[in-house]
Amino acid sequence: MARKINYDNWSKEELIKELRRIKETKYGLVWHRDLPEEKIDILINPDARTPNEMFPNEMAGKPFPVLKEVKGKEIKGDKGKPVNLLIEGDNYHSLAVLNFTHQEAIDFIYIDPPYNTGARDWKYNNNFVDIADPFRHSKWLSLMEKRLKLAKNLLKEDGIICVTIDDNELAPLWMLMNEIFDEQNHLGSIAIRNNPGGRKTDRKVALVHEYALFFGKSSEAKISKIAIPPEEKTHTYLQDTDGSYYEKRNLRKDGIDSTAINKKGKLSERYYPIYFDPKTGGVSTQKKYKIEILPIDQKREKRIWRRAKEAIDIMFKDGNLWVKEIKGVYQIFYKFRGGLEGQMPKSIWYDSKFSASEYGTQILHSIMGQRELFQYPKSPYAVMECILAGTSRKNAIILDFFAGSGTTGQAVMELNKKDDGNRQFILCTNNENNICTDVCYPRVKKVIKGYKNSKSENVAGLGGNLKYYTCDFVKAEPTDKNKRKLVSESTEMLCIRENTFELVQDESDFKIFKNSDKYVGIIFYEEAISDFKKAIKKIKGHFNTYVFSLGDDPHEKQFADVKNKVTLCAIPEVILKVYREIFK
């Protein structure tokens, strides 16, 4: 039983903070974060040994993160296609950078964080978390909270995040998601059969499934319908002569809403005769052929037709309606063409293709040519299905900041191939055990360019573009020297922010980049403004221009003669505003 809290020696600031925490706490989600050592002893377990490691802000007092491109790892596959990003480094640093480059720009986030089962599969503050650590769950929650808060900033207003997890942290994660994204924005939870053999245990139920929790950023978010191929429908769909699919259905309606006589005793307009000529096969509601067919069922009860009277003759003329005699009774059938446009995903996915043990491991092995490179890689099919549920946009930007073996990157490329989409992925992962350099990057590269699988068969590449970045740091103290240093190291971040990667002019004091529809200028020294203006006067187009300034003034007066050609922004202030908020 926890000891009663003694607030006698708490400072005014500590008490105010504690009151705010209590008021903001939902569902009893309280864990050890931000409290000094002695307060944890009182609040949590007074008899336990106090751990040496607390839960500090990972970046408190540390330098600001920037990105550096590894040029030798760039992949150019399709000039007109989006540039995908792979960022090597702690995902907290990567998310901080993305808060500058992609704020409110991401359509869908998919992550598969460490499940915190007690295995040596994840670190907190560079230390492995042991299963006997009494603060194990608190450390996991602290790690997730910081990252989820940064991730929420990246989502569009109707954006969705999906987090996969198992029983071990399901309840705490769910409450944390409720706290960060709001309970009303929980869009559903799906149980996915990912290990049919079950995780073997001595005293617990063998775990066969895991969960995917879907949350929207706001009330604008909604789960998307997933299109179902005809061969995967429970009903039998047939292919028509024009290549489209239809389902053969009886025109007579059945069920509780199919009766021809309403509660007031009136006959429905959908109860009418359809005439049929058995010699010619003709069908009409106008010409009174020999056979009259009414929507009467086997119990001789009056029903209604599924279509209005005026539609029947058109359907017959277009070849979408016909009559067939079954056991001496004439039945009218029509071609139902709905049902394939999509249906809401169900809360249980049990198909074997979603299984990590059945598909995830085999697919990674087939691509990389060796086993045991990564424990329990996700099945690309499971990730593809999560993406389709999370966004219907074929040009969506999809982020995975626990990228691991790169399954999400492959899933995005497979989807683009399947439906001719233009989706872009951003993968963030550390390089623990060389997971980024030896698994994630080689896998993505092979899927883009093609490879020889484990059976020595040639597999064609899916195409695409990729840029590889590593996290670096610039000192955070607000000196003029550090501001200049941050600007000199910000080129890659600005190019990512503007989605412009083609170098047009490379000068020591300024650079110009472009993509298909715009230009971006970066001016590193105020003295270079004149030379930059001369350069852009020779180029037709508009320039988003980032200009070094010790404050937030982008030197507008000096651009007065080209003001219609430029949109100005002061750097590094535009970056520092984001970082001050994150690392305050």
C-alpha positions in Angstrom: 0.0 0.0 0.0 1.4 3.4 -1.0 2.3 5.8 1.8 0.2 8.9 2.1 1.8 11.9 0.4 3.3 14.5 2.7 3.2 17.9 1.0 4.7 19.9 4.0 8.1 20.5 2.5 7.0 21.1 -1.1 7.7 24.5 -2.5 5.0 26.8 -3.9 6.1 26.1 -7.5 6.1 22.3 -6.8 2.6 22.5 -5.3 1.2 24.5 -8.2 2.7 22.0 -10.7 1.3 19.1 -8.7 -2.2 20.7 -8.7 -2.1 21.2 -12.4 -0.9 17.6 -12.9 -3.8 16.3 -10.8 -6.4 18.4 -12.7 -5.0 17.4 -16.1 -4.7 13.7 -15.3 -7.3 11.5 -16.9 -8.2 7.9 -16.2 -5.7 7.7 -13.4 -2.7 7.7 -15.8 0.0 8.8 -13.4 3.6 7.7 -13.6 7.0 8.9 -12.4 8.1 11.8 -14.6 9.5 15.2 -13.7 9.7 14.5 -9.9 12.8 14.6 -7.8 14.2 11.4 -6.3 12.7 11.8 -2.8 9.2 12.6 -4.2 9.3 9.4 -6.2 10.1 7.4 -3.1 7.1 8.9 -1.3 4.7 8.6 -4.1 5.5 5.3 -5.6 7.2 2.8 -3.4 8.9 4.0 -0.2 10.5 0.6 0.5 12.0 0.2 -3.0 15.5 1.0 -3.9 15.6 4.4 -5.6 16.8 3.9 -9.2 19.9 5.9 -10.3 18.2 7.0 -13.6 15.4 9.4 -13.5 13.3 10.7 -16.4 14.8 13.9 -17.6 13.9 15.8 -20.8 16.2 14.0 -23.3 17.3 17.3 -24.9 17.4 19.5 -21.8 20.6 21.6 -22.1 21.8 19.8 -25.1 22.5 21.1 -28.7 19.9 21.6 -31.3 19.5 18.8 -33.9 20.1 19.3 -37.6 20.2 16.9 -40.6 23.2 16.0 -42.8 22.7 14.2 -46.1 24.8 11.1 -46.8 25.3 11.8 -50.5 26.5 8.3 -51.4 23.3 6.8 -50.3 20.9 8.9 -52.4 18.7 6.8 -54.8 17.3 8.4 -57.9 14.7 6.2 -59.5 11.8 8.4 -60.8 12.4 12.1 -61.5 8.7 13.0 -61.3 8.0 11.0 -58.2 8.2 12.2 -54.5 11.5 12.0 -52.7 11.3 9.6 -49.8 13.3 10.3 -46.6 15.3 8.0 -44.3 16.6 9.7 -41.1 19.2 7.8 -39.0 19.3 8.9 -35.4 17.3 9.0 -32.2 13.7 9.4 -33.2 13.3 12.2 -30.6 15.8 14.3 -32.5 14.3 13.3 -35.8 10.8 14.4 -34.7 12.2 17.7 -33.5 13.6 18.4 -36.9 10.3 17.3 -38.6 8.4 19.7 -36.3 10.2 22.4 -38.4 10.1 20.7 -41.8 6.7 19.0 -41.7 4.5 20.7 -39.1 0.8 19.8 -39.8 1.9 18.1 -43.1 1.6 14.4 -42.4 -1.5 12.4 -43.4 -0.8 9.2 -41.5 1.6 8.0 -38.9 2.3 4.3 -38.4 4.6 3.1 -35.6 5.5 -0.2 -34.1 7.3 0.8 -30.8 9.2 -1.6 -28.5 6.6 -3.7 -26.7 8.6 -3.5 -23.4 8.3 -7.3 -22.7 11.4 -7.3 -20.6 13.7 -8.5 -23.4 16.8 -6.5 -24.2 15.1 -4.9 -27.2 15.1 -1.2 -26.2 17.0 1.4 -24.3 16.0 4.4 -22.3 18.7 7.2 -22.0 21.2 4.7 -23.5 20.6 2.0 -21.0 18.8 -1.3 -21.5 15.7 -1.5 -19.3 15.6 -4.7 -17.3 12.4 -6.7 -16.7 13.0 -6.4 -12.9 13.3 -2.6 -13.1 10.4 -1.2 -10.9 10.2 1.8 -13.1 10.2 -0.1 -16.4 6.6 0.9 -17.4 7.2 4.5 -16.3 10.3 4.7 -18.5 8.4 3.3 -21.5 5.6 5.8 -21.0 8.0 8.7 -20.6 9.7 7.7 -23.9 6.3 7.4 -25.7 4.8 10.5 -24.3 7.5 12.8 -25.5 7.5 11.4 -29.0 3.7 11.2 -29.3 3.4 14.9 -28.4 5.9 15.8 -31.1 4.2 13.5 -33.5 0.8 15.1 -33.0 2.1 18.4 -34.2 3.0 16.8 -37.5 -0.4 15.5 -38.4 -2.8 17.4 -40.6 -6.1 18.4 -38.9 -7.7 15.2 -40.3 -4.6 13.1 -39.9 -4.5 9.7 -38.1 -1.9 7.8 -36.1 -1.8 4.1 -35.7 0.2 2.4 -32.9 0.7 -1.3 -32.7 1.2 -2.9 -29.3 0.5 -6.1 -27.4 -1.0 -6.8 -23.9 2.1 -5.8 -22.0 1.6 -2.0 -22.5 -1.9 -1.9 -24.1 -3.7 -0.4 -21.2 -1.1 2.4 -20.4 -0.7 3.2 -24.0 -4.5 3.5 -24.6 -4.8 5.9 -21.6 -1.8 7.9 -22.8 -3.3 8.2 -26.3 -6.6 9.3 -24.7 -4.7 12.0 -22.8 -2.7 13.3 -25.8 -5.3 12.9 -28.6 -8.5 12.9 -26.6 -10.8 10.0 -26.0 -13.4 11.2 -28.6 -10.7 10.9 -31.3 -10.2 7.2 -30.7 -11.3 5.8 -34.1 -11.0 2.1 -33.3 -8.8 -0.8 -32.2 -8.0 -3.8 -34.3 -6.8 -7.2 -33.1 -4.3 -8.6 -35.7 -3.4 -12.2 -35.7 0.4 -11.9 -35.9 1.7 -15.1 -34.4 -0.6 -18.2 -35.0 1.6 -20.5 -32.9 1.3 -18.2 -29.9 4.0 -16.7 -27.7 4.9 -19.6 -25.4 4.7 -18.9 -21.7 4.8 -20.9 -18.5 1.8 -19.4 -16.7 0.0 -17.0 -19.1 -2.2 -17.3 -22.1 -0.2 -17.9 -25.3 -0.5 -14.6 -27.2 -1.5 -15.0 -30.8 -2.5 -11.4 -31.6 -1.5 -7.8 -31.1 -3.4 -4.6 -31.4 -3.5 -1.5 -33.7 -4.9 1.6 -32.0 -6.2 4.3 -34.3 -6.5 7.9 -33.1 -7.3 11.0 -35.1 -5.7 14.4 -34.4 -9.2 16.1 -34.3 -12.8 15.5 -34.9 -12.1 15.9 -38.6 -10.3 12.6 -38.8 -12.2 9.4 -39.9 -11.2 5.9 -40.9 -11.3 5.3 -44.6 -13.1 2.5 -46.4 -10.8 -0.2 -47.8 -11.5 -1.4 -51.3 -12.1 -5.2 -51.5 -10.9 -7.1 -54.6 -13.6 -9.3 -56.1 -11.7 -12.5 -55.3 -11.6 -11.6 -51.7 -15.3 -10.9 -51.3 -17.4 -13.5 -49.5 -20.0 -13.1 -52.3 -19.2 -14.3 -55.9 -18.3 -11.4 -58.2 -18.2 -12.0 -61.9 -16.2 -10.1 -64.5 -18.3 -8.4 -67.2 -17.4 -8.1 -70.9 -16.0 -4.6 -70.3 -13.7 -5.8 -67.5 -15.8 -4.5 -64.6 -17.2 -6.7 -61.9 -20.7 -7.3 -60.7 -22.6 -9.5 -58.3 -25.7 -11.4 -59.5 -28.6 -10.4 -57.2 -32.3 -11.1 -57.1 -34.3 -7.9 -58.0 -36.9 -8.9 -55.3 -36.0 -7.4 -52.0 -35.9 -9.5 -48.8 -35.7 -8.7 -45.1 -37.6 -6.6 -42.6 -37.8 -3.5 -44.8 -39.0 -5.3 -47.9 -42.8 -5.7 -47.3 -45.0 -4.1 -49.9 -47.7 -2.9 -47.5 -46.8 -0.2 -45.0 -48.1 0.3 -41.5 -51.0 2.4 -42.8 -52.1 -0.4 -45.1 -50.9 1.4 -48.3 -49.2 -0.5 -51.2 -45.7 0.6 -52.0 -44.8 2.1 -55.4 -42.1 -0.5 -55.6 -44.7 -3.2 -55.9 -45.5 -3.3 -59.6 -45.7 -6.0 -62.4 -42.7 -6.6 -64.7 -43.6 -8.4 -68.0 -41.5 -11.1 -69.7 -41.6 -12.7 -73.1 -40.2 -16.2 -72.8 -39.8 -16.5 -76.6 -37.6 -13.4 -77.1 -36.4 -12.9 -73.6 -37.9 -9.4 -73.6 -38.5 -7.5 -70.3 -40.7 -4.4 -69.9 -42.8 -2.5 -67.5 -44.7 -1.0 -70.4 -45.4 -3.8 -72.9 -47.7 -6.4 -71.4 -45.9 -9.6 -72.5 -47.3 -13.0 -71.8 -45.7 -13.5 -68.3 -46.4 -11.1 -65.5 -43.9 -11.2 -62.6 -44.6 -9.7 -59.2 -42.3 -9.5 -56.2 -44.0 -12.2 -54.3 -41.8 -14.6 -52.2 -42.1 -18.4 -51.6 -44.5 -17.8 -48.7 -46.7 -15.8 -51.1 -46.1 -12.6 -49.2 -45.9 -9.3 -51.2 -42.5 -7.8 -51.3 -41.0 -4.8 -53.2 -38.5 -4.6 -56.1 -35.1 -3.1 -55.4 -35.4 -0.6 -58.2 -38.0 1.9 -59.2 -40.3 1.1 -62.1 -38.7 3.7 -64.5 -35.3 2.1 -64.1 -36.2 -1.4 -65.3 -36.5 -0.9 -69.0 -33.1 1.0 -69.0 -31.4 -1.8 -67.1 -32.7 -4.4 -69.5 -31.6 -2.4 -72.5 -28.1 -2.0 -71.1 -27.8 -5.7 -70.4 -27.9 -5.3 -66.6 -31.2 -7.2 -66.0 -32.6 -10.6 -67.1 -35.1 -13.3 -66.2 -34.4 -16.9 -65.3 -36.8 -19.8 -64.5 -35.9 -21.6 -61.3 -38.0 -24.6 -60.4 -41.0 -23.4 -62.5 -40.8 -19.9 -61.0 -39.6 -16.9 -63.0 -37.0 -14.9 -61.1 -35.6 -11.5 -62.1 -31.9 -10.8 -61.6 -29.7 -7.8 -62.1 -26.0 -6.9 -62.0 -25.2 -5.2 -58.6 -22.0 -3.2 -59.1 -21.6 -1.8 -55.6 -19.7 -3.3 -52.7 -16.2 -3.1 -54.3 -15.7 0.6 -53.7 -14.8 -0.2 -50.1 -16.0 -1.1 -46.7 -15.0 -0.1 -43.2 -12.2 -2.2 -41.8 -13.3 -4.8 -39.2 -12.0 -5.0 -35.7 -10.3 -8.4 -36.2 -7.8 -9.2 -38.9 -7.1 -12.9 -38.9 -5.8 -13.5 -42.5 -2.4 -15.2 -42.5 -0.9 -12.5 -44.7 -1.0 -10.1 -41.7 1.1 -12.4 -39.6 4.7 -11.3 -38.7 5.8 -14.9 -38.1 4.2 -16.2 -41.4 4.9 -13.3 -43.8 7.0 -10.6 -42.1 10.1 -12.7 -41.4 9.9 -14.6 -44.7 9.6 -11.5 -46.8 12.5 -9.8 -45.1 14.6 -13.0 -45.5 13.6 -13.2 -49.2 14.8 -9.6 -49.8 17.9 -9.6 -47.7 19.0 -13.2 -48.3 19.5 -14.1 -44.7 17.5 -14.7 -41.6 17.5 -13.2 -38.0 18.4 -9.7 -39.2 15.5 -8.3 -37.2 13.2 -9.9 -34.7 9.5 -10.1 -35.7 9.4 -7.7 -38.7 5.9 -6.6 -39.5 4.2 -8.1 -42.5 4.0 -5.4 -45.3 0.4 -6.5 -45.9 -0.6 -5.6 -42.3 1.1 -2.2 -42.7 -0.5 -1.6 -46.1 -3.9 -2.3 -44.6 -3.3 0.1 -41.8 -2.3 2.8 -44.2 -5.4 2.3 -46.3 -7.6 2.5 -43.2 -5.7 5.6 -42.1 -5.9 7.7 -45.3 -7.6 7.4 -48.7 -5.2 9.9 -50.3 -3.0 8.4 -52.9 -0.6 11.3 -52.5 -0.4 11.0 -48.7 2.8 11.6 -46.7 3.3 8.6 -44.3 5.6 8.7 -41.3 7.1 5.9 -39.3 9.4 7.0 -36.5 10.1 3.5 -35.2 11.0 2.3 -38.7 13.2 -0.7 -37.7 13.7 -3.0 -40.7 11.8 -0.6 -43.1 8.6 -2.5 -43.6 6.6 0.8 -43.8 8.8 2.0 -46.7 8.2 -1.2 -48.6 4.4 -1.1 -47.8 4.1 2.4 -49.2 6.0 1.5 -52.4 3.8 -1.7 -52.8 0.7 0.4 -52.5 1.9 2.9 -55.0 2.5 0.1 -57.5 -0.9 -1.5 -56.8 -3.1 1.6 -57.3 -0.7 4.0 -59.2 -0.4 6.2 -56.1 2.1 8.9 -55.4 2.5 8.4 -51.7 5.7 9.5 -49.9 7.3 7.9 -46.8 9.5 9.2 -44.1 11.4 6.6 -42.0 13.2 7.4 -38.7 15.3 4.9 -36.9 18.4 4.7 -34.7 21.3 2.6 -35.8 21.3 0.2 -32.8 23.0 -3.0 -33.9 23.4 -1.3 -37.3 19.7 -1.7 -38.0 19.6 1.4 -40.2 22.8 0.9 -42.2 22.6 -2.9 -42.5 18.9 -3.6 -42.7 16.5 -0.7 -43.2 18.5 1.1 -45.9 19.6 -2.0 -47.9 16.0 -3.3 -47.8 14.5 0.0 -49.1 17.2 0.2 -51.8 16.6 -3.3 -53.0 12.8 -2.8 -53.2 13.4 0.4 -55.2 16.0 -0.9 -57.6 15.2 -4.6 -57.7 17.0 -7.6 -56.2 17.6 -11.4 -56.4 15.5 -13.1 -53.8 16.5 -16.1 -51.5 15.5 -18.4 -54.4 17.9 -16.7 -56.7 14.9 -15.3 -58.7 15.1 -11.7 -60.1 12.5 -9.4 -58.5 11.9 -6.1 -60.4 12.3 -2.9 -58.4 9.3 -0.7 -57.6 11.1 2.5 -58.4 11.2 5.7 -56.4 13.6 8.2 -54.9 15.3 8.3 -51.5 17.5 10.6 -49.6 19.4 9.4 -46.5 20.1 11.8 -43.6 21.9 11.5 -40.2 21.2 13.6 -37.2 23.9 16.1 -36.2 23.9 18.9 -33.6 24.6 22.6 -33.2 25.2 24.3 -29.9 22.0 25.8 -28.4 23.4 28.8 -26.6 22.0 32.0 -28.3 25.3 33.5 -29.4 25.8 35.1 -32.8 28.4 32.4 -33.6 26.0 29.6 -32.9 23.2 31.3 -34.9 25.6 31.5 -37.9 26.5 27.9 -37.4 22.9 26.8 -37.3 22.2 28.6 -40.6 25.2 27.0 -42.2 24.0 23.6 -41.2 20.3 24.2 -42.1 20.4 23.7 -45.9 19.1 20.1 -45.9 16.3 21.0 -43.5 15.2 23.9 -45.6 15.2 21.8 -48.8 13.1 19.2 -47.0 10.7 21.8 -45.7 10.3 23.2 -49.2 10.5 19.9 -51.0 13.2 21.3 -53.4 16.3 19.2 -54.0 17.6 20.1 -57.4 20.6 22.4 -57.0 20.5 25.3 -59.5 23.3 27.5 -58.2 25.9 26.7 -55.6 27.8 29.7 -54.2 29.7 29.9 -50.9 27.4 32.7 -49.7 24.1 31.5 -51.1 22.4 28.6 -52.8 19.4 28.2 -55.1 17.3 25.0 -55.4 14.2 24.1 -57.4 11.6 21.5 -58.0 9.0 21.3 -60.8 7.0 24.4 -59.7 9.1 26.6 -57.5 12.6 27.9 -56.5 14.1 28.2 -53.0 17.0 30.5 -52.1 19.2 30.3 -49.0 21.4 33.3 -48.2 24.0 32.6 -45.5 25.4 36.2 -45.2 23.7 39.6 -45.5 26.6 40.7 -47.7 25.5 38.2 -50.3 22.0 39.7 -50.8 23.1 41.8 -53.8 24.7 38.8 -55.6 21.6 36.7 -54.9 19.3 39.3 -56.4 21.4 39.5 -59.6 21.2 35.7 -59.9 17.4 35.5 -59.5 16.8 38.3 -62.0 18.1 35.9 -64.7 15.7 33.2 -63.7 12.0 33.2 -64.4 9.9 32.2 -61.4 9.2 32.9 -57.7 11.7 32.4 -54.9 10.9 31.4 -51.3 14.0 33.0 -49.8 15.6 32.3 -46.5 17.9 35.1 -45.3 20.4 35.0 -42.4 19.5 37.5 -39.7 20.5 37.8 -36.1 16.8 38.6 -35.3 13.6 38.1 -37.1 14.1 40.8 -39.8 14.7 39.2 -43.3 16.0 42.5 -44.6 12.9 43.4 -46.6 14.2 46.9 -47.6 17.1 45.4 -49.5 14.7 43.3 -51.6 12.4 46.2 -52.5 13.4 46.1 -56.2 12.5 42.4 -56.5 9.7 42.1 -53.9 7.3 40.5 -56.4 9.8 37.7 -57.0 10.5 36.7 -53.4 8.8 35.6 -50.3 11.2 36.3 -47.4 11.9 34.5 -44.2 14.5 35.1 -41.5 16.8 32.3 -40.5 17.7 30.9 -38.0 14.8 32.5 -36.1 12.1 30.5 -38.0 13.9 27.3 -36.8 14.6 28.6 -33.3 10.9 29.4 -32.7 10.2 25.7 -33.2 13.1 24.5 -31.0 12.4 26.9 -28.2 8.9 25.5 -27.9 10.1 21.9 -28.0 13.1 22.2 -25.6 11.7 24.8 -23.2 
